[in-house]
Amino acid sequence: MRVLVVEDHRQLADLIAEGLTDAGLATDVVYDGARALEQTDEVDYDVVVLDRDLPGVHGDRVCRELASRDRPVRIIMLTAAADIADRVDGLELGADDYLGKPFAFEELVARVRALGRREPSQRAVIRSGDLVIDRPRVRVTRAGRPLALTRKEFGVLECLAAADGAVVSAEELLEHVWDVNADPFSNTVAVTVARLRKKLGDPPVIETVVGAGYRL
């Protein structure tokens, strides 16, 4: 799952991004509304964690624009104003969820995951043969045996499983599993897939489709 954090208080923004990354989510961070709109033009995010009181381009405008796009993104709006009227305003702007500050970080992670699962392919637990992918707990077992995967390996497997047998290109995996600092010209996806295949064992479950990508 790919998440964008938009928060003008840099220390808080970085802490949120670090925590989401530790929870197994590919997370980018920007510190103002203008950059948020630019970033979401460049990358298809699953969830945006959006501070409402942004300088320059206000969070309300960012929310409204994101919600009106052909491919709207799921939005969790964060704000220090947490009364009923503010929540209603945020939801009417197009936000999918609303969380007042201060908040429990565990709740934020749970809400991000819940929003990411709203699409049909985003099942909480995905089973493919003897392979079980538990997305909320970031756990994978095969034939009942737990597998020790890195965050990137889990992200690749999760993305392939969510595609439900369709081919996923290396570019799509790079976009959804890695952050903006990833080198698009490196072989990082191929290396990660190779390590993942080794950990998954035999018989192989990841197929390479020459010239197209990978599928589960």
C-alpha positions as semicolon CSV with decimal commas, in nm:
position;residue;x (nm);y (nm);z (nm)
1;M;0,000;0,000;0,000
2;R;0,134;0,347;-0,091
3;V;0,060;0,636;0,147
4;L;0,129;1,010;0,129
5;V;0,153;1,214;0,451
6;V;0,076;1,586;0,411
7;E;0,159;1,781;0,727
8;D;0,328;2,123;0,764
9;H;0,475;2,048;1,108
10;R;0,786;1,870;0,986
11;Q;0,870;1,682;1,305
12;L;0,518;1,542;1,332
13;A;0,506;1,464;0,959
14;D;0,834;1,274;0,976
15;L;0,723;1,082;1,286
16;I;0,397;0,980;1,117
17;A;0,581;0,873;0,801
18;E;0,839;0,678;1,000
19;G;0,568;0,499;1,197
20;L;0,369;0,407;0,885
21;T;0,686;0,279;0,720
22;D;0,761;0,067;1,026
23;A;0,407;-0,071;0,996
24;G;0,495;-0,200;0,649
25;L;0,344;0,079;0,437
26;A;0,539;0,253;0,159
27;T;0,515;0,615;0,274
28;D;0,613;0,951;0,126
29;V;0,584;1,287;0,301
30;V;0,534;1,648;0,186
31;Y;0,494;1,959;0,398
32;D;0,249;2,181;0,209
33;G;-0,067;2,165;0,001
34;A;0,088;2,274;-0,328
35;R;0,344;1,996;-0,316
36;A;0,072;1,749;-0,219
37;L;-0,119;1,826;-0,540
38;E;0,200;1,793;-0,745
39;Q;0,296;1,466;-0,578
40;T;-0,046;1,308;-0,628
41;D;-0,029;1,404;-0,997
42;E;0,292;1,202;-1,025
43;V;0,208;0,901;-0,805
44;D;-0,110;0,695;-0,757
45;Y;-0,148;0,676;-0,380
46;D;-0,386;0,442;-0,203
47;V;-0,434;0,671;0,099
48;V;-0,346;1,035;0,176
49;V;-0,310;1,140;0,540
50;L;-0,396;1,510;0,511
51;D;-0,357;1,786;0,769
52;R;-0,644;2,030;0,732
53;D;-0,472;2,351;0,843
54;L;-0,203;2,377;0,577
55;P;-0,041;2,709;0,485
56;G;-0,063;2,836;0,127
57;V;-0,293;2,585;-0,040
58;H;-0,532;2,497;0,242
59;G;-0,605;2,134;0,326
60;D;-0,972;2,186;0,237
61;R;-0,878;2,275;-0,120
62;V;-0,638;1,981;-0,144
63;C;-0,911;1,747;-0,020
64;R;-1,168;1,886;-0,263
65;E;-0,935;1,855;-0,562
66;L;-0,821;1,502;-0,477
67;A;-1,179;1,385;-0,425
68;S;-1,290;1,526;-0,763
69;R;-1,029;1,346;-0,971
70;D;-1,115;1,061;-1,208
71;R;-0,923;0,825;-0,982
72;P;-1,000;0,966;-0,635
73;V;-0,766;0,872;-0,355
74;R;-0,877;0,770;-0,006
75;I;-0,827;1,060;0,236
76;I;-0,788;1,071;0,613
77;M;-0,810;1,431;0,732
78;L;-0,617;1,530;1,045
79;T;-0,700;1,843;1,244
80;A;-0,680;1,993;1,589
81;A;-1,045;2,096;1,549
82;A;-1,237;1,780;1,621
83;D;-1,594;1,884;1,699
84;I;-1,891;1,747;1,506
85;A;-1,926;2,047;1,273
86;D;-1,561;2,023;1,168
87;R;-1,591;1,651;1,103
88;V;-1,901;1,704;0,891
89;D;-1,724;1,978;0,694
90;G;-1,427;1,751;0,628
91;L;-1,642;1,461;0,513
92;E;-1,848;1,686;0,287
93;L;-1,526;1,809;0,122
94;G;-1,463;1,450;0,016
95;A;-1,258;1,302;0,300
96;D;-1,321;0,934;0,373
97;D;-1,224;0,956;0,738
98;Y;-1,147;1,219;1,000
99;L;-0,911;1,203;1,296
100;G;-0,864;1,474;1,557
101;K;-0,531;1,570;1,708
102;P;-0,388;1,443;1,930
103;F;-0,450;1,086;1,817
104;A;-0,329;0,739;1,905
105;F;-0,084;0,627;1,640
106;E;-0,216;0,269;1,646
107;E;-0,559;0,406;1,553
108;L;-0,415;0,600;1,259
109;V;-0,242;0,288;1,125
110;A;-0,565;0,088;1,162
111;R;-0,766;0,353;0,980
112;V;-0,513;0,378;0,697
113;R;-0,524;0,001;0,650
114;A;-0,904;0,000;0,664
115;L;-0,927;0,262;0,389
116;G;-0,676;0,075;0,177
117;R;-0,895;-0,236;0,199
118;R;-1,209;-0,068;0,069
119;E;-1,148;-0,167;-0,292
120;P;-1,262;-0,524;-0,377
121;S;-0,904;-0,644;-0,425
122;Q;-0,802;-0,518;-0,083
123;R;-0,905;-0,819;0,124
124;A;-0,765;-0,831;0,474
125;V;-0,642;-1,190;0,433
126;I;-0,552;-1,326;0,089
127;R;-0,521;-1,701;0,028
128;S;-0,360;-1,853;-0,279
129;G;-0,321;-2,228;-0,251
130;D;-0,120;-2,296;0,064
131;L;-0,003;-1,933;0,079
132;V;-0,176;-1,704;0,332
133;I;-0,110;-1,328;0,338
134;D;-0,240;-1,153;0,649
135;R;-0,229;-0,785;0,554
136;P;-0,325;-0,617;0,884
137;R;-0,066;-0,820;1,077
138;V;0,194;-0,811;0,796
139;R;0,239;-1,187;0,820
140;V;0,281;-1,457;0,557
141;T;0,263;-1,835;0,595
142;R;0,305;-2,114;0,344
143;A;0,170;-2,457;0,430
144;G;0,136;-2,326;0,784
145;R;0,502;-2,225;0,805
146;P;0,566;-1,857;0,889
147;L;0,795;-1,671;0,648
148;A;1,030;-1,394;0,757
149;L;0,988;-1,130;0,486
150;T;1,127;-0,778;0,470
151;R;0,883;-0,489;0,429
152;K;0,962;-0,465;0,058
153;E;0,926;-0,840;0,003
154;F;0,590;-0,832;0,181
155;G;0,483;-0,531;-0,026
156;V;0,570;-0,704;-0,355
157;L;0,386;-1,021;-0,253
158;E;0,085;-0,819;-0,134
159;C;0,071;-0,627;-0,463
160;L;0,091;-0,944;-0,672
161;A;-0,173;-1,117;-0,462
162;A;-0,411;-0,819;-0,484
163;A;-0,386;-0,832;-0,866
164;D;-0,575;-1,164;-0,850
165;G;-0,373;-1,339;-1,120
166;A;-0,318;-1,038;-1,345
167;V;0,032;-0,942;-1,455
168;V;0,195;-0,662;-1,255
169;S;0,481;-0,477;-1,423
170;A;0,809;-0,394;-1,250
171;E;0,716;-0,027;-1,288
172;E;0,388;-0,081;-1,102
173;L;0,565;-0,266;-0,823
174;L;0,821;0,012;-0,794
175;E;0,543;0,270;-0,779
176;H;0,333;0,095;-0,515
177;V;0,597;-0,063;-0,291
178;W;0,889;0,182;-0,292
179;D;0,897;0,551;-0,204
180;V;0,997;0,843;-0,427
181;N;1,367;0,792;-0,351
182;A;1,377;0,461;-0,538
183;D;1,590;0,458;-0,855
184;P;1,360;0,366;-1,147
185;F;1,660;0,246;-1,350
186;S;1,792;0,003;-1,090
187;N;1,726;-0,373;-1,072
188;T;1,584;-0,343;-0,720
189;V;1,249;-0,501;-0,816
190;A;1,412;-0,802;-0,984
191;V;1,645;-0,854;-0,688
192;T;1,356;-0,832;-0,438
193;V;1,145;-1,076;-0,641
194;A;1,438;-1,319;-0,657
195;R;1,483;-1,307;-0,277
196;L;1,107;-1,344;-0,228
197;R;1,094;-1,649;-0,456
198;K;1,371;-1,813;-0,254
199;K;1,187;-1,755;0,074
200;L;0,855;-1,880;-0,066
201;G;1,018;-2,208;-0,168
202;D;0,892;-2,480;-0,401
203;P;0,682;-2,525;-0,596
204;P;0,733;-2,168;-0,729
205;V;0,434;-1,935;-0,696
206;I;0,563;-1,622;-0,876
207;E;0,573;-1,641;-1,255
208;T;0,782;-1,409;-1,472
209;V;0,594;-1,298;-1,782
210;V;0,871;-1,198;-2,023
211;G;0,845;-0,836;-2,131
212;A;0,543;-0,772;-1,909
213;G;0,616;-0,835;-1,540
214;Y;0,516;-1,085;-1,274
215;R;0,206;-1,264;-1,153
216;L;0,111;-1,486;-0,862
